[in-house]
Amino acid sequence: MNYISVNLYRKMINCAISEGMRRDEFKNDPTPVDSLDNIQAVPADHFFELHERLDIILGPGFAVRVGQQMKIEDYGVLGLSWKTCSWAGEIFDRSERYFKLLSDTYLFKVEKEEELSYVYLLRDGYRRGVELSNEATFSATVVVLQAMTETNISPVKVSFKHSSPENLSSHMKAFKCPVSFDNSYNFIAYFSKDLEIHTAKADASINQFLLERVEEETRGIEISPNKIASEVEDLIRDALPSGIPSIIQLGEHLGMSNRTLTRRLSEHGVTFRDLIRKTQEEVSKDLLKNSARSVAEIAFQTGFSEQSAFNRAFKRWTGQSPLEYRKK
């Protein structure tokens, strides 16, 4: 049975509700709205059937409008890994390998020419819902690439194999380029130089960790708790100057729920609070030893809003005040 991630199905329902429909209008669907919290995927034909129904109720362009509302986080750990790609076009390389985390109905292929790069979506529209889903996919591609690069890069042309809807206003607003129908291929084309733009959140370490998370989900294996604890410490260290991060924030960075991250740290024999304290102590000791920063500055750098609170914590950790530690 072909499948689609429940996140994509839920997003479509939420967008329909934002356009005026009621939640109870989805209770009798083949995959009812009340069941979504307990499943990870829906049958592909249920997904396509919902596309068809909403296109009739909410009018042409609804699928494109859904695509415009997609956030990177809606794609789970695969989407989070897109954030840390080195360049924009790398998202398609990654999608070719791992898109089965979202669906087994997609297949991307990229052909790069000197001036233009063509991203082909190899999925035939055997029913209207597939055609609409193809429109949503390309629409989402636009907003995801813009989010990754924090620029307004846009495609130069979009092509669909199916026939044109009567109203193209949503398409024009989303793509801002020529959109043609009744063609031989589904593709979205960008200037090749635009797909070489460096992403805004490129981070080699987090990128490698998230790729391992993607592999973990794809293969049904788990990254070692030791690796996770090390990554959490690195994220805490980076975040401390802006304040102590929450486990929810770090879980989002690592593509895990609060509960899963807590469990995985427990397997390593530590708690999130342990790692916060350990990292604060290590950073403060290093700054006291190897920098000329004042104690007040070091307190701020280790996530404390007041020097007095830092002094008390440091005395609890080491049995010495920060100044006594520095002198020794």
N, C-alpha and C positions, 0 to 999 in steps of 0.2 A: 504493500500500500504506500503510495506517495504521501508525503507529509509537508506541513508548513509549521514553522515555529508558532507557538501560541502567542508570543509577543506581537507578531505581525497581525495575527487575527484580532487580538485585543485592541491593537492600535486602530484598526479599521472601525471597530465598534465605537471606540471613544471619539473618533472623528465624526462619525455619524451622529452621535449624541450631541456633539458640539454644534452640529448643523441643524439641530431641532428634533431629532428622534428621541424616543424614551427607551430607557434600559429594558423595560418589560416587553418591548417589541422584539427582543432577541431571545426571549425565554424558550420559544418553541423551535428555534433553529436546530438543524441536525446536530450541531455542537452547541448546546445552549450556553448562554452567557454565565449562568450560575455554576457551570462546571469548570470554568477556566483556571481557577486557582489550584486545581488538583491535577492538571495535565501539563505536559511540556510541548505537545504538538497536536495539531488537528489534521484530519484527512484532507489532502489537497483539494479534493472535489468539494468539500464543505467550504473551504476558503474561497474557491472560485465561484461557488454558488452565491455566497454572501456578496462578493463583488458585483455579480449580476443583479441581485436584488437591490442593492444600494444605488447602482447606476440608474435603475428605473425610478426609484423613489426620490433621489437627490439630484438627479440630472447629470448630463454629460460633464466629464471633467472631475467627478468625485474621486476617482482613482488617483488622478494627478494631484488633487488637493491632499489626499492621504499622504502621498509621497513627500509633499512639502512640509508635512508635520513630523516627519521622522526625525528622531534624534539618534546620535551614535549609540547612546545607552540602550536604545530599543533593540539593538542587535546583540545584546549580551556580551560575553567575553570576546567574541570575534570583533564586535564593534569597538570595544575598549582597545583591542590590539591595533585597530586602524589608527587610533589617535597617536600612537607612538611610531607609526611608519616614518621612514626617513624622507620620503617624497610622496607626492599625491598619487601618482600612478601605481605605487606599490600596493594600494588597496586592491587592485584587480588581480595582481599576482597572488595575493593572500586569499582572495575570494575564490579563485580557481581551485585552490587546494582545500579550503575549509568551509565552503558555503553549505556543505551538507549539514553543518550545525544548525542552519536555518531552514533548509529545504533540500530535498533531492530532486527538485523539478527545475533547478537553474543550472546553466552552464555558461560561463563567460569565456570569451576569447578576445585577446587584444592584438590588433595588427597596427604596428607603428610605422608610419611613413615619415619622411623628412619634415613635412610641415604639419600633418594631421595624424592623430592616433584614433583608430576606430575600435570602440568597445562593443563587440557583438554579444547579444543575448540570444543564445541558441535554445529557444523554447518555443515550439510551434503552438499556435493558438487553436487547439482542437475544439475549444469552446470559448464563448465570449468572455467568461471570467478570466481565462488565461491571458487574453489580449489586454484586458483591463489591468491585470496584475503586472504585465510588461510595462504598461504606461506608468504605474506606480513605482516600479523598480527604477526606471530612468529618472523620474521626478525626484526620487529619494537620492539617487546618485548625485544630482546637482547640489542638494543641500548638505550632503555628507562631505563632499569634496570642499565645499566652501567652509564648513566647520573645521575640517582638518587643517586647512591652510590659513584660516582666518582672513581670506580674501574673497572677492566677488567673482572668481573665475566662473565662466559659463561655457556651455557647449557651443559649437559653431553650427551644428546641424544634428537633427534627430530623425530617424527613419523607423517606420513601423510597417509590418507586413499586412496588417489588417486595414479595413476601410476607415475613413475619417468619420468622427462623430459630427453631428450637425453644428454644435457650438464648440469652438476652439479657444474660447477666452481663457480658460484655466491653463491650457497648454501654452499659450503665448506668454502668460504671466510667469509660468514656472521656468520655461526653457529660454525665453528671450532670444530665440534664434529660429530659423526656418524649420518647420516640422512637416514632414511629408508622410503620406500613407500609400497603401497598395504597392509596396516595394518588395524587393526580393529578400531583404534582410531586416531584422531589428538591430539597429545600432545607434549609439550616441557617440558623436565625434568631438574631440577637443584639439586645440592646438597642442602639438607635442611638447612645446616648451612649457605650457601650463601644467602638464602632468609631471613635469620635472621640478615643480616648485617644492621647496622644503616645507615640511609640515610644521605647524606652530608648536606642537608638544613632543617633538622627536626626542626620545630618551633611550639610549641603547640598552641600558640595564633593565628598565621597566619593560621595554619592548621585548627583550629576550624572555623575561619572566612571563609576560602575557602570551607569547608564542607557545611557551611550554604549557600554559594553562589551556590554550586552544588545542594543542596536541593531547593534553590530558583528557579533555572532554571528548575529543574525536575518537580516541582509542579506549576510553573507559579506564584510564589509569590515573594515579594521583602523584603529584609532585611531593617530594619528601617534606615533612614538617620542618626540618632543619632549613631547607631552602626558603620556605615561606617566612620563617622567623627572621632570617637574614634580610629578606626583602622588606619586611615590615620595619625592621630597625633602620634601614636606609631611608625609607619614606618618612619615618618619624624624625630622623636627623634633618632631613631637608625641610620639614614643616615647622620645626620648633621655633625659629625666629618669628613666625607669624602666630604662634600659640600652639598649645597642645592639640593635636588632631584627634578626632573621634575615631573609634573603630569602624563606624559606618562609613566615614570618608575614605579610610584606607581600604576597606573592603571594596568600595566602588572602584578604586584605582586598580585593584587586583582581580576584579571580576568575581568577587565572592560576596555572599550575604554575610551579615554580621554573625549569624549563628554558625555558618560554615567556617569562617575565619577563626572564631573562638574555639571551635572544635579542633581545627588543624593545629593551632598553637598549643592547645592542651595536649595533643599527641606528642609535642616536642617537650612537654613538661613545664611550659611557661604560660602566663596570662598576658593579656594586652597591657595591663597595668605594670607587670614586671618589666616589659620591654620599654615602656615609657620611662620608668625610673632608671633602668640600666642605661638607656641612651642619654638621658639628662645628666647622669653622673659621669659618663665617659666624656661627653662634650664639655662639660664644665671643668673637669680635671685637665683636659687637653688645653683649653683656653687659659686656665690659670697658670699652667706650666709654660706654655709656648707662645703666649701673646701678652701684650702690654695693656689689654683692654681692662677697663675698670670693672669692679665687681658688679656694679649696676648694669653695665653693658652685657656682661656675661649672664646675669640673671635674665635679661631680656632675650638673649640668644638661646637660652635653654627653656623658654616658654613660660617664664614667671613674669607676672605683671608688677610685682613689688620685690625690691631687694630683700626686705625682711623675711618674706616667705622663702626666698632662695637660700638665705643664710640658715634658716631653721632646717630646711630640707638637706642642705649640704652637711650640716652638723650631724644630722641623723644618719646620713650615708657613711660618713668617714670618721665621726668622732671629733672633727676639727672644724673651725670656721673657715670660710674661703681664704681669708687673709693669712691664717695660720698655715693652711696647706700651701699657699703660694710661697711663704717665707721658707718653709722646710724643703 
